[in-house]
Amino acid sequence: MIIQKVGAKKIKDSRGDFTIEISVQTDFGKFSSSAPNGKSKGKYEAKSYKNNLEGDIEKIKELSEYFSTDVLEKFDDLRRIEDVVKGHVGANTLFALESCALKAMAKEQKKEIWEIINPNSKKIPRLVGNCIGGGLHSTTDGTKPDFQEFLLIPPVGAKAGFELNKKIKKELEFLIKKKDKKFSSKKNDEDAWITSLGDKEVLEILSSFKIDFGIDIASSSFHKRKKYYYSNPKLERTADEQLFYLLNLLRNFNIRYIEDPFEEEDFKAFASLLEKFPDRLIVGDDLTVTNSKRLQKAIDMKSINALIVKPNQCGSLMEVKRVVELAKANKIKMIFSHRSGETSENILADLAVGFEADFIKCGITGPEREAKIKRLIEIEKNIKD
């Protein structure tokens, strides 16, 4: 497959913010892909664009003619694309471009996209769905949970898990309404319920369901000057107090999954939590930012036993491969994840299956989230058949 022409334009994501869509013309047709936008970003993740979105669009058009001599046949051939554009554009642009190339390769070879990565993969990742939101993802005039996401993790396959998550999310609307007099059935950036309840009150509700659940604390978003500043209720916690608080939450609520429990520099605190609860998923996101060097540090310090993989955090799918290989070699569980500002692009499902992810985190409802889940259900059916 040879790339004959590359184009780029602005489109809107699920929040109404602009993001990039790349189109590629090959000898087998025209293919397009788009990149999501994150709101809660790790300090160490790659910049979405070199300078700005418009600059990346112009740069891609300038570089279009440089692809015409490269034949792309397998996943590792993506490095030829990176040789041309890396350093000239940002992570969103590179991710969308490489996604287009994978779609074109799959079409030419009459394969599924995930088969270009690993034709022998048979693993369908478990769903992780955001049902109740707080933190930076939820805009409200009043109070809200300090933790960013409350997550449902069904034990069953993609299709059954999707139905179960939707059912529980609907039941949660009724249960929240009973406890939260201000609740108006509004939803946040990720289509999760917005409530004025505090973190513990939400956890009490979730505890009534017989399903694994987790939390994304996104601690860096409310950490400054060596303290964690909570708003609901208002209080400050030092790093030691944060550890003590979370240890109690894990004991009292049987939380199976806890993401970014400490700010993005505190590898040591992550390690302390993992040492106390090795049977829970202690997950790095802002800590590791889909970066093999950050992941290696987390491994060396025994900080995590699971990590978030967001392809547009680094942009490079070759770097995603390095992160995946490092995680597998060290028995670190992988959660391939969407962003808060999403598009209808569904390639995340193929990447999760191709790289044999343990989980895929892409919400529960909303057209942009459901596009990924429905693609995963389609892959699940094809693999079983």
C-alpha positions in Angstrom: 0.0 0.0 0.0 1.3 3.4 -1.0 0.0 6.7 0.4 -0.7 9.0 -2.6 -2.1 12.0 -0.9 -2.8 13.3 2.7 -5.3 15.9 3.8 -6.4 17.3 7.1 -9.3 19.4 8.4 -10.9 20.5 11.7 -14.0 18.7 13.1 -15.8 19.0 16.4 -15.5 16.5 19.2 -18.3 15.4 21.6 -17.7 18.5 23.7 -17.9 20.8 20.7 -14.2 21.5 20.7 -12.2 21.3 17.5 -9.9 18.4 16.8 -8.2 17.0 13.7 -9.4 14.6 11.1 -6.9 13.1 8.7 -7.7 11.7 5.2 -5.4 9.5 3.2 -5.7 8.5 -0.4 -4.1 5.2 -1.4 -4.2 2.9 -4.4 -7.0 1.1 -2.5 -9.2 4.0 -1.8 -9.7 6.9 0.6 -9.5 6.5 4.4 -10.1 8.9 7.3 -9.5 9.0 11.0 -9.8 11.5 13.8 -8.2 12.1 17.2 -10.0 12.8 20.5 -9.2 15.6 23.0 -8.4 15.1 26.7 -9.4 17.7 29.3 -7.6 16.1 32.3 -4.1 15.9 30.9 -0.9 14.6 32.4 1.9 17.1 32.6 4.2 14.7 30.7 2.0 13.7 27.8 2.9 14.8 24.3 1.5 18.1 23.0 -1.7 17.5 20.9 -0.3 19.8 18.1 3.2 21.1 17.3 2.0 24.7 17.9 -1.7 24.7 17.2 -4.3 22.7 15.2 -4.2 25.0 12.2 -0.5 24.8 12.0 -0.6 20.9 12.0 -3.2 21.0 9.2 -1.0 23.1 7.0 2.1 21.1 7.9 0.4 17.8 6.9 -0.5 19.3 3.5 3.1 20.4 3.0 4.4 16.9 3.8 1.8 15.1 1.7 4.2 14.4 -1.2 6.9 12.9 1.0 4.9 9.6 1.5 4.6 8.5 -2.1 7.8 6.4 -2.2 7.1 4.3 1.0 5.4 0.9 0.7 3.4 0.2 3.9 2.5 -3.5 4.5 2.8 -4.3 8.2 2.4 -2.5 11.5 6.1 -1.8 12.0 6.1 0.1 8.7 4.4 2.9 10.6 7.9 4.0 11.6 8.3 5.2 8.0 5.4 7.6 8.5 7.0 8.7 11.8 10.4 9.3 10.0 8.6 11.9 7.8 6.3 13.7 10.3 7.6 13.2 13.8 8.7 16.5 15.3 6.7 18.5 12.7 3.3 17.7 14.1 1.7 16.9 17.4 0.4 13.7 19.0 -3.2 14.0 17.8 -2.2 14.5 14.2 0.3 11.6 14.2 -2.2 9.3 15.8 -4.9 10.1 13.3 -2.5 9.7 10.4 -1.2 6.3 11.6 -4.8 5.2 12.2 -5.6 6.0 8.5 -2.6 3.9 7.4 -3.7 0.9 9.5 -7.2 1.1 7.9 -5.7 1.2 4.4 -3.4 -1.7 5.1 -6.3 -3.8 6.4 -8.4 -3.0 3.4 -5.6 -3.9 1.0 -4.9 -7.2 2.7 -8.6 -8.0 3.3 -8.0 -8.2 7.1 -9.5 -6.6 10.2 -7.4 -3.7 11.6 -6.6 -5.6 14.7 -5.2 -8.5 12.6 -2.5 -6.1 11.2 -1.3 -5.7 14.8 -1.6 -9.3 15.8 -3.6 -11.9 13.7 -3.4 -14.4 16.5 -5.2 -12.3 19.2 -8.3 -13.9 20.7 -8.6 -11.7 23.8 -11.6 -9.5 24.2 -10.9 -6.8 26.9 -13.4 -6.3 29.7 -15.4 -3.0 29.6 -14.7 -0.2 32.0 -17.5 2.3 32.0 -17.8 5.7 33.6 -21.3 5.9 35.2 -21.0 8.9 37.6 -18.6 11.8 37.2 -16.9 14.6 39.1 -13.6 16.5 38.9 -12.7 18.3 35.7 -15.2 16.3 33.6 -18.3 17.7 35.3 -19.3 21.3 35.1 -21.8 22.5 37.7 -22.5 25.6 39.8 -22.8 23.5 43.0 -20.8 20.7 44.6 -19.7 17.5 42.9 -17.5 14.5 43.7 -13.8 15.3 43.9 -13.0 12.0 42.2 -13.2 12.3 38.4 -14.9 9.0 37.5 -16.8 6.2 39.1 -16.4 3.1 37.0 -18.4 -0.1 36.4 -16.4 -3.2 35.4 -18.7 -6.1 34.3 -17.2 -9.6 34.4 -18.8 -10.7 31.1 -18.0 -10.2 27.4 -18.4 -7.1 25.4 -22.1 -7.5 24.4 -23.4 -8.7 27.7 -21.1 -6.2 29.6 -22.5 -3.4 27.5 -26.1 -4.3 28.4 -25.3 -4.7 32.0 -23.5 -1.4 32.3 -26.4 0.4 30.6 -28.9 -1.3 32.9 -27.0 -0.4 36.1 -26.4 3.2 34.9 -30.2 3.6 34.4 -30.8 2.2 37.9 -28.2 4.6 39.3 -30.3 7.6 38.0 -33.1 6.5 40.3 -30.8 5.8 43.3 -29.0 9.1 43.0 -32.3 11.0 42.8 -33.3 9.5 46.1 -30.1 10.7 47.9 -29.4 13.9 46.0 -32.2 16.5 46.0 -30.4 18.7 43.6 -30.0 15.9 41.0 -31.5 16.8 37.6 -30.4 13.8 35.5 -27.8 15.9 33.7 -24.7 14.2 32.2 -21.1 15.3 32.0 -18.4 15.3 29.2 -18.3 11.5 29.2 -22.1 11.1 29.4 -21.8 10.1 33.1 -24.3 11.3 35.7 -23.6 14.7 37.4 -24.4 14.7 41.1 -23.8 17.0 44.1 -23.0 13.9 46.3 -19.6 13.4 47.9 -17.2 10.6 47.0 -18.2 8.4 49.9 -21.9 8.8 49.2 -21.4 7.7 45.6 -19.3 4.7 46.7 -22.1 3.7 49.1 -24.6 3.6 46.2 -22.2 1.6 44.0 -21.6 -0.9 46.8 -25.2 -2.0 46.5 -24.5 -3.6 43.2 -22.9 -7.0 42.8 -20.3 -5.9 40.2 -16.7 -4.9 40.3 -16.3 -1.1 40.3 -13.5 1.4 40.4 -12.5 5.1 40.6 -10.4 7.5 38.7 -9.3 10.0 41.3 -7.2 12.1 38.9 -5.4 13.4 41.9 -3.1 15.8 40.0 -6.2 17.9 39.2 -6.6 19.0 42.8 -3.0 18.8 44.1 -0.9 21.9 44.6 1.8 23.0 47.0 2.2 19.4 48.4 -1.4 19.0 49.4 -4.6 17.6 48.0 -7.4 20.2 48.2 -10.8 18.6 48.4 -14.0 20.6 47.8 -16.8 18.2 48.8 -16.4 18.5 51.7 -13.7 21.2 51.9 -10.5 19.9 53.4 -6.8 19.5 52.8 -4.8 16.3 52.9 -1.0 15.8 52.9 0.5 12.9 50.9 0.4 10.7 54.1 -3.1 11.7 54.9 -4.1 10.9 51.3 -2.6 7.5 51.6 -4.4 6.8 54.9 -7.7 8.0 53.4 -7.4 5.8 50.3 -6.4 2.7 52.3 -9.6 3.1 54.3 -11.7 3.5 51.2 -10.2 0.4 49.7 -10.9 -1.6 52.9 -14.4 -0.3 53.4 -15.8 -0.3 49.9 -14.0 -3.2 48.2 -12.9 -1.0 45.3 -11.2 -3.2 42.7 -9.6 -0.5 40.6 -8.1 2.9 41.6 -6.6 5.2 39.0 -4.2 8.0 39.7 -4.7 7.9 43.5 -1.7 10.3 43.9 -0.3 13.2 41.9 1.8 12.5 38.8 5.2 12.9 40.5 4.6 10.6 43.5 5.8 7.2 42.4 6.6 6.4 46.0 3.0 6.9 47.2 1.7 4.7 44.4 4.1 2.0 45.5 3.0 2.3 49.2 -0.6 1.7 48.1 0.3 -1.2 45.9 2.3 -2.8 48.6 -0.8 -2.7 50.9 -3.3 -3.9 48.3 -1.5 -6.0 45.7 -4.8 -7.7 44.8 -6.4 -4.5 43.5 -5.6 -2.7 40.3 -3.4 0.3 41.1 -3.5 2.2 37.8 -1.2 4.8 36.4 -2.4 7.4 33.9 -1.0 10.9 34.5 1.8 9.0 36.2 2.8 7.0 33.0 1.2 9.0 30.1 1.6 6.1 27.6 5.4 6.7 27.7 7.8 3.8 27.9 10.4 5.8 30.0 7.7 6.8 32.6 6.4 3.2 32.6 9.9 1.9 33.2 10.3 4.2 36.2 7.0 3.0 37.6 8.1 -0.6 37.2 11.5 0.0 38.8 9.7 1.6 41.8 7.0 -1.0 41.9 4.4 1.8 41.7 1.6 0.2 39.7 0.3 -3.1 38.5 -1.9 -1.6 35.7 -1.7 1.3 33.4 -3.9 3.4 31.1 -2.9 3.4 27.4 -4.2 6.4 25.5 -2.8 6.3 22.0 -3.0 10.1 21.5 -1.1 10.8 24.7 2.0 9.9 22.8 0.6 10.0 19.2 3.1 7.4 18.1 1.6 3.9 17.7 5.2 2.6 17.6 5.6 4.0 21.1 2.3 2.4 22.1 3.8 -0.9 21.0 6.9 -0.3 23.1 4.6 0.5 26.1 2.6 -2.6 25.5 5.6 -4.9 25.2 7.1 -3.4 28.4 3.8 -3.9 30.3 3.4 -7.5 29.2 7.0 -8.3 30.1 6.4 -7.0 33.6 2.8 -8.4 34.1 1.3 -5.0 34.1 -2.4 -5.0 33.2 -3.4 -2.7 30.3 -6.5 -0.5 30.0 -6.9 1.1 26.5 -8.8 4.3 27.0 -10.9 7.0 25.3 -10.6 10.7 26.1 -13.3 13.0 27.5 -13.7 14.8 24.2 -14.4 12.0 21.7 -15.3 11.5 18.1 -17.0 8.7 16.3 -13.7 7.1 15.5 -13.8 3.4 16.7 -10.2 2.2 16.0 -9.6 2.1 19.8 -11.4 -1.2 19.9 -9.1 -2.7 17.2 -6.1 -1.4 19.0 -7.2 -2.9 22.3 -7.8 -6.3 20.7 -4.7 -6.3 18.6 -2.5 -5.4 21.5 -4.3 -7.9 23.8 -5.5 -5.3 26.4 -7.0 -6.6 29.6 -9.6 -3.8 29.7 -11.1 -1.1 27.5 -12.3 2.1 29.0 -14.7 4.0 26.7 -17.7 5.1 28.7 -21.2 3.5 28.7 -23.5 5.7 26.6 -23.4 8.5 24.1 -22.8 8.0 20.3 -19.1 8.6 20.3 -18.5 6.1 23.2 -20.9 3.5 21.9 -19.2 3.5 18.5 -16.1 1.9 20.2 -18.2 -0.6 22.2 -20.2 -1.6 19.2 -17.0 -2.2 17.2 -15.7 -4.3 20.1 -18.9 -6.3 20.0 -18.5 -6.9 16.3 -14.9 -8.1 16.8 -16.0 -10.4 19.6 -18.7 -12.0 17.4 -16.2 -12.5 14.5 -13.6 -14.1 16.8 -16.2 -16.4 18.4 -17.6 -17.4 14.9 
